[in-house]
């Protein structure tokens, strides 16, 4: 029995030695091959100009990074069907032939990043890689991704596309990537995040879009990102961001929006209100305009800070990119006091020259004093004003029309803007203005008097007229 055990041990050692010799003997030149923990071919940093042709069939991992490879041919890995990891980053690859990865159905990680001359990828380059969970395409000089390039990559979880020259992404580029959790798109040149650019990413956890050139995020751009926890949009060209775009981000915990040129007027109010509901952590949103708020954090402003519409020209004379690259008009609430006359419908203000230096007041005594200083040519106008006080309400005059239109435009604001405010940002109650309910508010009708007072004022005016004419 003892002899049998010894002979068996010798036989096992011989088999292992033969296996080791076979693996080593088939290892490509300038490469190191080993079988534990998994059959691996390591050829990194060997100055290789082409992919070795004698790669062992049983290989599960191949390391070819940091060489001088230029082409990945359709036959390069055609015999290694057990391959799970393939690293070819930091080479000079400029072309990947169609079918280069066909048959690699067990491939889980593919790294072809840091190949700055790889500027074009075939639409079918990654077809069949149904088990791929990590794909590195960073620093490849890519200016465009072909339509359908990620089609069928149902297992992909990590996609690295940072440090390229991507200007835009086609709609539904990621539509098959329902299991993707990390998407790295930073350091590109993307200008607009469109409604369907990120469609299908229902399990995305982190989206890095910082250091691009984003000027606009469309309202439905994040509609499928209900599980997103981290969003980086810092150091872009954003001036505004709609609350509608942010509303679907129910799981968001970490948000960075610093390094943009935020315009903090009434157009920022919906985003300001969204932050009142946001429970996660965020960077500061430094206001760029108006000048009075420059450097302040949008989130910490008070409600009455977000009023009016600011001039959006820079000091160099160039216009800032607003939230209307698609041609949206300025909201009525954003019009400055000097521009509010543009919202008067079918009526216009009277000619300012007709008033001269006379001030319109609600005090009868001051009204008399002002009348005594007027010129003769104003008498008839004063009579007409007096008649309007007798039988015409404020609501029928041009000033009354202006007030009502302003009230209507303010009523169109989302009522939630005034709800759930923090104590430091809650707006103080404002005194009742005459522009509201002019017919019923007696405090706003002082100075108009009764018909008797109006007649008395008329006789008084006629008396002064006779004195002036004499």
Residue pairs with C-beta under 8 A, 6 or more apart in sequence:
19 35
20 35
23 33
23 34
23 35
23 39
23 56
23 58
24 33
26 33
26 54
26 56
27 33
27 41
27 54
27 56
28 41
28 43
28 52
28 53
28 54
28 55
29 52
30 43
30 46
30 47
30 48
30 52
31 41
31 42
31 43
31 46
31 52
32 41
32 42
32 43
33 39
33 40
33 41
33 42
33 56
33 59
34 40
34 42
38 60
38 61
38 84
39 56
39 58
39 59
39 60
39 61
39 82
40 59
40 60
40 61
40 62
40 63
41 52
41 55
41 56
41 59
41 61
41 62
41 63
42 63
43 52
43 62
43 63
43 64
43 67
44 63
44 64
44 65
44 66
44 67
44 87
45 65
45 66
45 67
46 67
47 67
47 68
48 64
48 67
48 68
48 69
49 67
49 68
49 69
49 70
50 69
50 70
50 71
51 64
51 69
51 72
51 73
51 76
51 77
55 62
55 77
55 79
55 80
56 80
57 79
57 80
57 81
57 82
58 82
59 80
59 82
59 83
60 82
60 83
60 84
60 85
61 83
61 84
61 85
61 86
62 77
62 80
62 83
62 85
62 86
62 87
63 87
64 86
64 87
64 88
64 91
65 87
65 88
65 89
65 90
65 91
65 111
66 89
66 90
66 91
67 90
67 91
68 91
68 92
69 88
69 91
69 92
69 93
70 91
70 92
70 93
70 94
70 95
71 93
71 94
71 95
71 96
71 97
72 88
72 93
72 95
72 96
72 97
72 100
72 112
73 97
73 100
74 97
74 98
74 99
74 100
74 102
76 100
77 83
77 86
77 100
77 101
77 103
77 104
78 102
78 103
80 104
81 103
81 104
81 105
81 106
82 106
83 104
83 106
83 107
84 106
84 107
84 108
84 109
85 107
85 108
85 109
86 104
86 107
86 109
86 110
86 111
87 109
87 111
88 111
88 112
88 115
89 111
89 112
89 113
89 114
89 115
89 136
90 113
90 114
90 115
91 114
91 115
92 115
92 117
93 112
93 115
93 117
93 118
94 115
94 117
94 118
94 119
95 118
96 112
96 118
96 121
96 122
96 125
97 122
98 122
98 124
98 125
99 124
100 125
101 107
101 110
101 125
101 126
101 127
101 128
101 129
102 127
102 128
103 128
104 128
104 129
105 128
105 129
105 130
105 131
106 131
107 129
107 131
107 132
108 131
108 132
108 133
108 134
109 132
109 133
109 134
109 135
110 126
110 129
110 132
110 134
110 135
110 136
111 134
111 135
111 136
112 118
112 136
112 137
112 140
113 136
113 137
113 138
113 139
113 140
113 160
114 138
114 139
114 140
115 139
115 140
115 141
116 139
116 140
116 141
117 141
118 140
118 141
118 142
119 140
119 141
119 142
119 143
120 142
120 144
120 146
121 137
121 142
121 145
121 146
121 149
122 146
122 149
123 146
123 147
123 148
123 149
125 149
126 132
126 135
126 149
126 150
126 152
126 153
127 151
127 152
128 152
129 152
129 153
130 152
130 153
130 154
130 155
131 155
132 153
132 155
132 156
133 155
133 156
133 157
133 158
134 156
134 157
134 158
135 153
135 156
135 158
135 159
135 160
136 160
137 159
137 160
137 161
137 164
138 160
138 161
138 162
138 163
138 164
138 184
139 162
139 163
139 164
140 164
141 164
141 165
142 161
142 164
142 165
142 166
143 164
143 165
143 166
143 167
144 166
144 167
144 168
145 161
145 166
145 169
145 170
145 173
147 170
147 173
149 173
150 156
150 159
150 173
150 174
150 176
150 177
151 176
152 176
153 176
153 177
154 176
154 177
154 178
154 179
155 179
156 177
156 179
156 180
157 179
157 180
157 181
157 182
158 180
158 181
158 182
159 174
159 177
159 180
159 182
159 183
159 184
160 184
161 183
161 184
161 185
161 188
162 184
162 185
162 186
162 187
162 188
162 208
163 186
163 187
163 188
164 187
164 188
165 188
165 189
166 185
166 188
166 189
166 190
167 188
167 189
167 190
167 191
168 190
168 191
168 192
169 190
169 194
169 197
170 197
171 194
171 195
171 196
171 197
171 199
172 196
172 199
172 200
173 197
174 180
174 183
174 198
174 199
174 200
174 201
175 199
175 200
176 200
177 200
177 201
178 200
178 201
178 202
178 203
179 203
180 201
180 203
180 204
181 203
181 204
181 205
181 206
182 204
182 205
182 206
183 201
183 204
183 206
183 207
183 208
184 208
185 207
185 208
185 209
185 212
186 208
186 209
186 210
186 211
186 212
186 232
187 210
187 211
187 212
188 212
189 212
189 213
190 209
190 212
190 213
190 214
191 212
191 213
191 214
191 215
191 216
191 237
192 214
192 215
192 216
192 217
192 218
192 325
193 209
193 214
193 216
193 217
193 218
193 221
194 218
194 221
195 218
195 219
195 220
195 221
195 223
196 220
197 221
198 204
198 207
198 221
198 222
198 224
198 225
199 223
199 224
200 224
201 207
201 224
201 225
202 224
202 225
202 226
202 227
203 227
204 224
204 225
204 227
204 228
205 227
205 228
205 229
205 230
206 228
206 229
206 230
207 225
207 228
207 230
207 231
207 232
208 230
208 232
209 231
209 232
209 233
209 236
210 232
210 233
210 234
210 235
210 236
210 256
210 259
211 234
211 235
211 236
212 236
213 236
213 237
214 233
214 236
214 237
214 238
215 236
215 237
215 238
215 239
215 321
215 325
216 238
216 321
216 323
216 325
216 326
217 233
217 238
217 241
217 242
217 245
218 245
219 242
219 244
219 245
220 244
220 245
221 245
222 228
222 245
222 246
222 248
222 249
223 248
224 248
225 248
225 249
226 248
226 249
226 250
226 251
227 251
228 249
228 251
228 252
229 251
229 252
229 253
229 254
230 252
230 253
230 254
230 255
231 249
231 252
231 254
231 255
231 256
232 256
233 241
233 255
233 256
233 257
233 260
234 256
234 257
234 258
234 259
234 260
234 283
235 258
235 259
235 260
236 259
236 260
237 260
237 261
237 321
238 257
238 260
238 261
238 262
239 260
239 261
239 262
239 263
239 288
239 312
239 320
239 321
239 322
239 323
240 262
240 263
240 267
240 268
240 271
240 322
240 323
241 257
241 271
241 323
242 270
242 271
242 323
243 270
243 271
243 273
243 274
244 270
246 252
246 271
246 274
246 278
247 274
252 278
252 280
253 280
253 281
254 280
254 281
254 282
255 278
255 280
255 281
255 282
255 283
256 282
256 283
257 282
257 283
257 285
258 283
258 284
258 285
258 286
260 285
260 286
261 288
261 289
261 320
262 268
262 285
262 286
262 287
262 288
262 298
263 287
263 288
263 289
263 310
263 312
263 320
263 322
264 287
264 288
264 289
264 290
264 293
264 296
264 298
264 301
264 305
264 306
265 289
265 290
265 306
265 307
265 308
265 309
265 310
265 334
266 306
266 307
266 308
266 309
266 331
266 333
266 334
267 309
267 322
267 323
267 330
267 331
267 334
268 298
268 306
269 303
269 306
269 413
269 417
270 414
270 417
271 298
272 298
272 299
272 301
272 306
273 414
273 416
273 417
275 282
275 298
275 299
276 420
276 421
276 422
276 425
277 420
282 299
284 297
284 299
285 297
285 298
285 299
286 294
286 295
286 296
286 297
286 298
287 293
287 294
287 295
287 296
287 297
287 298
287 301
288 294
288 320
289 310
289 311
289 312
289 320
290 308
290 310
293 301
293 305
300 424
300 425
301 425
302 424
302 425
302 427
303 417
303 418
303 421
303 425
303 426
303 427
304 427
304 428
307 333
308 334
308 335
308 336
308 337
309 330
309 331
309 334
309 335
309 336
309 339
312 319
312 320
312 322
313 319
313 320
314 320
322 328
324 330
332 343
332 409
332 412
333 409
333 410
333 412
333 413
335 342
335 343
340 402
340 406
341 348
341 349
341 402
343 405
343 406
343 409
344 398
344 401
344 402
344 405
345 401
345 405
347 398
347 401
348 398
349 398
349 399
349 402
350 398
354 381
356 374
356 375
356 378
358 370
358 373
358 374
358 378
359 366
359 370
361 367
361 370
361 447
362 446
362 447
362 448
363 447
364 447
364 449
364 453
364 457
367 447
367 457
368 457
368 460
371 382
371 461
371 464
372 464
374 382
376 465
376 468
376 469
379 461
379 465
382 461
383 458
383 461
386 454
386 457
386 458
386 461
388 397
389 448
389 449
389 454
390 451
390 454
393 400
393 438
393 439
394 400
394 403
394 434
394 438
394 444
394 445
395 401
395 404
395 438
395 439
400 435
400 438
403 433
403 434
403 435
403 436
403 438
404 435
406 435
407 435
407 436
418 427
421 427
432 441
432 443
432 444
434 441
434 443
434 444
437 444
438 444
438 445
449 457
